[in-house]
Amino acid sequence: MAIAPVPLLFVCLGLCLGTALAQTVPSHNCGDLFTYMRRGDGSIIGVFTPLQDGLTSLDWSVVFTAHGTSQAHTVSSMGGYPDKQQAFEKMRSGGRGQAFVSFQNYGNELPKLIKVELNGHVYCSASDSREHLPALAAIHSLIDPERERRLQSPHELIRTLRSAAWKGFAAAQAGGEVITRGRFPWLGALYEDNGPTLKYSCVVSLVSKRTVITAAHCIHGKKALDLWVYVGRHDRNTHPESGATLIRASSTRTPSQYDGNPVPDSDVGIVVLDTEVEYTNYVRPICLWTSRMGLPANEGDMGAVAGWGLDENAVETRYPKAVNVRVVTREQCLSDMKRAEDFITPNTLCAGNSNAHGPCLGDSGGGLMIMRNGRWTLRAIVALAPRKGLICDLRKYVIYCDVAKHLTWIESNIVQ
């Protein structure tokens, strides 16, 4: 439902020159989620892009602050970008439906973005050092009309409710959301030969036609010929699974300094597959983090982690779930997790979720995925989470092996 913009009046602090003068674009901490963009007519709009593919409903709530001018000025209500129809088409094809706001009657300084909330999750927020600045909010829901029409059907509604009830007992991670198949096509599952059956072990990420990356502790001390990788995997209860392929490992590789020590300083491993995978809509490699990307000075990156780990009730899962997490600095991690200081090193990375959601037992080896230049990149590997009885204590942070600190070793061991 569109919400009419509400004009806000301010006292003029300087000469209001209109859009003919170049406008100052404020900084923000929302990363690839938001960008200021200039249109062909010279006006500047703010464009919001979800960090995940495949969302069919977008419930945005964003907040800006701004210096005053002598004119009534607003942040408009949101609309689909570049228009609603094209936004819906992206959503239906499994992509990301974008939204935008326009800035009306501002002088030479655009509003500053200080908060973004999407589907009930706060992705970024910041205070504004400039005191007594009014807040300007834009709220919008964007739902695919085709999905909305289906939900009017009693049969579809019953299926949706049944699905929601089932997820309460068989979630994939502690919190998060079940992902649609193909959303993360590099996601795969590692299995061990357990005599008459294959036993699920860890999560892997496909990085080439012959190579997957996982945690070293998932493969250390195990015979390569006893390991299998299921690429394109989604439903763990189905075998064989259409569109997925089970491939035997031909070799495994771990850094020379890794010797099974529980400290996740070098807990990264490579599994070389016996045969090449065939790329499809459900099987694609993830981009590797590169040295050219650099490391943020204060971290704060938002990322995603996906896998088939135990849920908050220690129940095994059938379908993968994804959880959004924020990377924190090593100093903050050490301060908040003093009992884990022996496991937090310059080669590890910490990330957490304000709702205490995140990877748990069975999610080891999964990739911490961070968006860079419109593409998901593999930044770190799930290594260690604090325990609380049979499940994980996710009130603080999960510790990851930082891929950015092992690039030379990884690149030299990948088989294309």
N, C-alpha and C positions, 0 to 999 in steps of 0.2 A: 504494500500500500504506500503510495507516495505521500510524503508529508510536506505541506506547504512551507517554504522558507519563512522564518520569523525574523523581521528586521530588527537589528539592535543598534541603538544610538550611542555615540561616543562623543567626547569632547575632542576637538581638533587640537593635535599637538604640534602641527606644522602645516606647511602649504600642501594642499591636496591637488596633485597635478594630473590624476587620471592615468589611463593605460598608455598614453603616449610615451611616458617616461619608463625606462627599464625598471622592472620590479625586482626587489630583493627576494631571493628564494631561501627561506629558512632551512636549517639542517633539521634532521629528525633521526630517531634511532630504530626505525621500523624496517630497515633493510630493503629487500626486494618486494616487500608487501605494498609499498607506496612510492609513487614518484610524481613530481610536478612535471607537467607536459605542456608545451606551447602548441596551440592550434594554428591552422593556416591563417586565421584572421588576427593573429598576434595575441589573443587572450590565453591565459594560463589556466589549466584545470588540474585537479588532483586525481590520479588514477590508482585504484586499488586492485591488486592481483592476488588471489588466494595462493598459498604456498603449496597446496596439494591439488593434484589432478582428481577428476571424477566426482567433485561435490555437485549434487543436484539441487541443493538449497543453500542459499547464502544469506545469512542474517547479520548485517553489518551494523556496528555502532562505533562512530568515530568522533573524536573531540579535537577541536583546534582552539588556539588562543590568538589574539591579535591586538596590536596597538590600535588606538582609536583614530578616527578621521571625523571631519565635520559632516560627513554624509551618512545616510542610512546604508549599511552594507551587510551582506549575508554570506553564509556558506549555503549553497543550494541543497535541496534534498538530493539523494543519490539517484542515479540512473544507470542502466546498462551501458557498457562501453564496447565499441564506439556507438552502439545503439543496442536496445534490448534484444532485438531479433538475433543479432550476431553473438551477443553474450549467451543467449539460450543455445544457439547452435554449437558453441564451444562446449557448453556443459553436456549436451546430449552426446557429443563425440568423445566424452571422457576427458576433455580439456578443462581450462580454467575460465569461468565466466567472470569478466572484469566489470568493475563499476567505477563511476567517477562523480566528482562534485565540481561545481564551478564557483568561482569567487567573484562576487559582484560588488562594484563600486569601492574597491580598495585602492589606496594610493600607491606609493612606491614600495610597500612592504606587504608581502602575502602573509596569510595566517600561518601559524606554526602548528604542526600536527603533534599532539601530546598523548594520544591514546587511540588504539585500534582494538576492537573486540569483534570476533567473527564466530558465529554459532556458539556463543556463550563462553568462548575462550579468549582471554586477554593476551594478545600477541606482543604488544609493546606499550609502554607507558612511561611518561617522564614528567617531571615538574618543570615549570617555566620560571627561570630566574627573574624575569621581569614581574614585579609584584602588581597585584590588583588588576590583572588583565582578565576580561570576561571570557567565559567559555562559550564556544559555538559548536553545537552538536549537529551531526547529520546521521540519521537512522534510516536503514533501508533493508527490506527483505527482497531477495531475488530468488524466485523458485521457478523451475522449469514448468511452463503451463501444461505440458504433456504429462509430467509426473503428477501435477496437481489434479488434472482430470482423472488420472487413474485412481488416485486416492479417494475420489468420490464414489468409486465402485465399492459396494459392501464387501465383495470377495477380496479385493485388493487390500482393503482396510483390515480385514481379518488376518490376512497373511502378514501384513506389517506388524500387527499387534503380537501375533505368535512369534515372529522373529524377534521383536523387542524383548518378549518374556524369556525366550531361549537364551539370548545373549547374556542375561543376568547370571546364568549358571555356567556358561562356557565361553567367556571372553578370552581373547588371545593373549593380551598382556594385562597387567594391573592397570585398568583404565584404558582410555583411548577409544578408537572406533574401528569396527570391522572394515577392512578395505575391499574395494571392488577388485575383481581379478584383472591383472594387467596394469594396475596403478603403479606398482613398482616392479617392472618386469625382470629386474636383475635379482629379485628375491628368490632364494632357493633354500632347500633343506638338506642337511647332512645326515646320513644314516650309517649305522654300524651293523656289520654282519653279526647277528647274534644266534648262530646256529640255524634253526629252521626259519627264522624270521629276520627282518631288518628292523632295527630299533632307531627311532628318531633321536638325534643327538643335539644338533646346533643349527644356527642360521648361517647362511653363506650369501655372498654378494658376487654376482657374475661380473667380471671385468674384461674378459676376452672370450673367444670361442673355446679356449682350452683351460681357462683359469678362473677359479673362484677364490675369494678372500674370506677368512673366518678368523676366529681366535686361535692362538697357538695351543691353548690348553684343550681345545676340542680335538686336536689331532696328535698331540705330543705322545710318543710312546706307543702309537697304534700302527699296525701294518696298513700300508696304503691299499692293498688289495682287499682289505676288510671294510673299506669305506666306499660309500656310494653317494652321489649328489643328484637330487631331484630338482632339475631346473624347470621353471614354469609352474612350480607347485602352488596349489591353493587349498584344496580340500584334502586334509591329511587322512581322512577316512576312506578315500577312494583310491583304488589301485587296480589296474592302471588308470591314470587320470588323463582324460582327453586334453591335448595341448601341452602336456607335461612330459618330460623325458627323464628316465632314471639312467644315469651314466656312472660307470665304475671309475674310481680314482686310479691313476697310474703312478703318482708319486705325491709326496707331501713335503713341504719345506717350512722351516721355522728359523728365525734368526739364530746365529751361533751363540749369542748370549742368553737365549732362552733355555732353561734347563728344568722346567716344570715348577719353578718358584712361583708362589701365588701372587707376588708383586707384579702388577700388570704392565710393568715398564716396557716390555718388548713382547706383549701378548698378541702378536699378529702372526697369522699363518696362511700359507697358500696351498691349495689343492689343485694339482694338475689333472685334468680329465683325460680318460683313455681315448675318447673320440671327440671331435668337434661338435658343438651344439649348432643347431640351425636357428637363426634369428627369426622371430615371429612377433606378433602383437603381444604375446605373453612372455617372450624370452628376448631380453635386450640387456646389454652391459651398462653399468653405471660409470660415469666419468670419475677418474681418479683426481683427488686433490693434487695440485701442482705447486711447485715452489714459486711460480709467478703470482699465485693468488695472495701470498703473504698471510700473516696471522694478525687478526685484529688486536690492537693494543689493549683494549679493555674487554675483549671477548663480547659476550652479549648476543652472539648469533643465535637465531632460532633454527632448530633442526627437527628432523623426524626420525623415529626408530620404529621398525616393524619386525614382527616375528610371531612365532607360535608358542611363546612361553606360557607358563602357568598364570592363571588369573589370581585375583585377590583371595580366592577360596582354595588355592593350591590345586585347582582342577585343570587337567590337560585340555588343550584347545583343539578345535577342528579347523578353523579358518584364521588367517593372520589378522592382526590388528596393528594400527599405527598410533603412536603417541607423539605429541609435540613436546619438545624439551628445549630449554635455553642453556647455552653454554655459559659457565661462570669462570672467573679467573682462578688460577691456582691458589692465590692468596685467600680468596673468599672460601674456596673449598677446604683449605687447611683450617681456616678459622671456624667454619661451621661443622667440620667433621674431625675434631682433634684426635679421636680414637683411631682414625684411619690414616693418620699422617705417614705411617710407614709404607702405605700403598699409593700415596700421591707423590709423583715424581715429575721432573720437567718433561718426561716423555708420555705423561698421561694427561687426560682431559676430564673435567667434571661437567655434568649437565643434569638438570632436574626439571621438575614440573610442579607448579604451585598447587596442583590438586593431588599430589603424591601419586601420580601415575607414571609408569615407565616400564622398562624391560625388567624381566624377572627370570627365574630358573627356566631354562629352555630357550632363552633369547640370546645366550652367549654366542659371540661371533657375528651378530647382526651389525649392520652398518649405521653409524650416525650420519644421516644424510643432510647436507646443507646446500641450499640453493645458491648458485653463482652464475651470473650472466644467463639466467633463464634455464639453467640445467641443474639437475641434482648431481652433487659430487659426494664422494665418499671421504669424510673427514676423520672418522675414528671407528673403533671396533668395541662393541660391548664386552667388557671384561669382568667387572666385579660390582656387586651391589650388596649393601648391608643386609643382614638377615634379621628376621623377626619370627622366630619359630619356624614353621614350615614354609613361610613366604618371605618376601623381601620388604625391607623397611625403606620406602621411597619418599619419606618426608624430607630428605635432604637431596643427596646426589648419587648418581651412578657413576662409577669410574670407568673410563674408556682408555684403550691404548690409542695414542694419537698418531694417525696415519701420516700427518704432516711431518712427523719427526722420523719416519722410516721410509721416506720416498725412494731413496737410493736403493735400499735393499729390495723393496717391492718391485721397482721397475726392472731391476736386474734379474728377478726370478719369475716374472710373468712369461707365460708361453702363449704366443699369439695364435 
